Amino acid sequence: MTSASDVSAVYKNIDQLTFDDYIEDMMLRFGASKQAVGAMMRTPDQLEAATAGLQPNPSRKSLLHHCQSLYHQALHPGQKLDTLQDNLLGRIHTSLTWDLMSSK
């Protein structure tokens, strides 16, 4: 986006702003098969027969976008993020103590 009018146009059509092509390309580069990438991008309607009996996806999103939503929920400010942050920072603090650093 290079101008204010571009920003306005993007916000009017935010659903079209996606990184899906980039993500697909990166999945392929990291070794995922085309079939696996296609399965990650398909919506549940296309997979219902193959996933009978699994936990339902109430948002009806592709597996890729459903996982993205779960990450957003986990990292949204609140108790879950506080717990994750406390755990991560505690581990960093522990690994950076002088006793542990001086022994290496």
N, C-alpha and C positions, 0 to 999 in steps of 0.2 A: 504494500500500500504506500503510495507516494503522495497522496493529497487528502485533504479533508473530505472531498467528495467520495474518495475510495472508501474511507472509514464508514461514512454514512451508508454506502451501498452494501458493505459487508454486514453491518448490523441489521440491515433490512432483510438480508438473506443469510443469516448466520448458519443455517443448516447445511449450506453448501460449502462452508469453510471446514475442510477436513484434511487430515494427514493420512488418510487411508492408503493412498498410493505409495507414500513414503514408507509407511509401516509394512505394507505388503512387500515392497522391494527389500527392506531390511530383513524381514523374516526369511525371504529367499536367500539373501546373502549369508545369513547365519545358518543355512543348511536345511530349512524347512522345505518340504516338497510342495509343488504347486497344488497338489491335492489337499495337503494339510492347510495351506494358506486359504484355499477356497473354502474349506470347512469352517475355518475361524471366521470368515467373512459372511457366511450364509446366515440368514435369519432363522429362528426356530421353526417357522412355518415350513421351510424347506427340509428341516431335519427331524420333524416330529416322528416319523415312522422309525427312524434309526435311534431315537432317544427315548422311546417309550419306557416309562418307569423311573426316569431320572427326575431330579428336583426341577420343578417348573421354573421358567424364566418369566416372571410376571410382566416385565417390561417389553418382552418380545424382541429383544435386541440380539444381534449376532454375539457369539461367544467373546469376540474381541472387544466389542463395545460394552458388553455386560461386565467383563473383567475391569475395564476402564472405570465404569461406574462404581464398582466395589472399591477400587483404589481411591477414588474421589471421596467416597464415604469414610474410608478408614483414615484419610489424611485431612479431612475437613476439621477445622478447629473445634475442639471439644474433648470429651473424655478419652475417646479412642486415640486421638493424636497425642494427647498429654501422656497417655500410657506408653505409646510407641516412643515418644521423645524422651521420656524419663529412662526407659530401658536402653535406648541407643546411647544417650549421653552418659549414663552410668557405665556402660561397657567401655566407651571411649575414655572416660575418666580413669577407670580401673586399669586399662591397658597403657595409660600414659603416666602411671605412678613411677617415681624415681626407682624404686626397687626393681620393678619389672624392666624398665628401660636400661638400667645399669647392668643387668645380667646378660644382656645381649650384645 
